[in-house]
């Protein structure tokens, strides 16, 4: 789990225990999203993470994490006027595609698909010429993390009571195929992952020590 400012917390969900807490090396960003890859170039227990800086340079920080700390191996950039304020990154490790996600608050959001860059360069600058496919998203008001899985995008949404949702989008058509109402929880969604038949969503709490993670049955 990542927090604003670059704090990393390793959790064992089965045992419901915290394993380690540390500051990510070279990362004091918003850490809006983190995607697990399948890459273990050093044989580590954890694969490389693709972490969104979200604001500022809006980079994707390819990060090696161990129980003892972290190292940024690569920075990926994509500059576009379509993402004027914030930009998210999400990885589809099954297809080796990387997605840039953003837009205008209350307007159209976009998922831009790229081939996943190799690790041979410490800095990569993607351009519009590298875009493989663009999916416009019309149902999300405020992007709150993202997950790509099996041809679908899972997009938490909202930052005010009464407007908390999870939208599930078919990437090939851009059609919303399912919506989960998150309002009964009463907290702002912050991050998402999928394991097996379960969707895990992290929710913001006033005290970070009381952070809550809920799981939902995947309707697909």
Secondary structure as the mmCIF struct_conf table of DSSP 4:
data_model
#
loop_
_struct_conf.conf_type_id
_struct_conf.id
_struct_conf.beg_label_comp_id
_struct_conf.beg_label_asym_id
_struct_conf.beg_label_seq_id
_struct_conf.end_label_comp_id
_struct_conf.end_label_asym_id
_struct_conf.end_label_seq_id
STRN STRN1 UNK A 2 UNK A 3
TURN_TY1_P TURN_TY1_P1 UNK A 4 UNK A 6
STRN STRN2 UNK A 7 UNK A 12
TURN_TY1_P TURN_TY1_P2 UNK A 13 UNK A 16
STRN STRN3 UNK A 17 UNK A 23
HELX_LH_PP_P HELX_LH_PP_P1 UNK A 24 UNK A 24
TURN_TY1_P TURN_TY1_P3 UNK A 25 UNK A 26
BEND BEND1 UNK A 29 UNK A 29
STRN STRN4 UNK A 33 UNK A 36
BEND BEND2 UNK A 38 UNK A 38
TURN_TY1_P TURN_TY1_P4 UNK A 41 UNK A 42
BEND BEND3 UNK A 45 UNK A 46
HELX_LH_PP_P HELX_LH_PP_P2 UNK A 47 UNK A 48
STRN STRN5 UNK A 49 UNK A 52
STRN STRN6 UNK A 54 UNK A 54
BEND BEND4 UNK A 55 UNK A 55
TURN_TY1_P TURN_TY1_P5 UNK A 56 UNK A 57
STRN STRN7 UNK A 60 UNK A 66
TURN_TY1_P TURN_TY1_P6 UNK A 67 UNK A 68
STRN STRN8 UNK A 69 UNK A 78
TURN_TY1_P TURN_TY1_P7 UNK A 81 UNK A 82
BEND BEND5 UNK A 84 UNK A 85
STRN STRN9 UNK A 87 UNK A 92
TURN_TY1_P TURN_TY1_P8 UNK A 93 UNK A 96
STRN STRN10 UNK A 97 UNK A 103
TURN_TY1_P TURN_TY1_P9 UNK A 105 UNK A 106
BEND BEND6 UNK A 107 UNK A 107
STRN STRN11 UNK A 109 UNK A 115
HELX_LH_PP_P HELX_LH_PP_P3 UNK A 116 UNK A 118
BEND BEND7 UNK A 119 UNK A 120
BEND BEND8 UNK A 122 UNK A 122
STRN STRN12 UNK A 123 UNK A 126
HELX_RH_3T_P HELX_RH_3T_P1 UNK A 128 UNK A 130
STRN STRN13 UNK A 133 UNK A 137
BEND BEND9 UNK A 139 UNK A 139
BEND BEND10 UNK A 141 UNK A 142
STRN STRN14 UNK A 143 UNK A 143
STRN STRN15 UNK A 147 UNK A 149
TURN_TY1_P TURN_TY1_P10 UNK A 150 UNK A 151
STRN STRN16 UNK A 152 UNK A 157
BEND BEND11 UNK A 159 UNK A 160
TURN_TY1_P TURN_TY1_P11 UNK A 161 UNK A 162
STRN STRN17 UNK A 165 UNK A 170
TURN_TY1_P TURN_TY1_P12 UNK A 171 UNK A 174
STRN STRN18 UNK A 175 UNK A 181
HELX_RH_3T_P HELX_RH_3T_P2 UNK A 183 UNK A 185
BEND BEND12 UNK A 187 UNK A 187
STRN STRN19 UNK A 189 UNK A 195
TURN_TY1_P TURN_TY1_P13 UNK A 196 UNK A 197
STRN STRN20 UNK A 198 UNK A 203
BEND BEND13 UNK A 206 UNK A 207
HELX_RH_3T_P HELX_RH_3T_P3 UNK A 208 UNK A 210
STRN STRN21 UNK A 212 UNK A 217
#
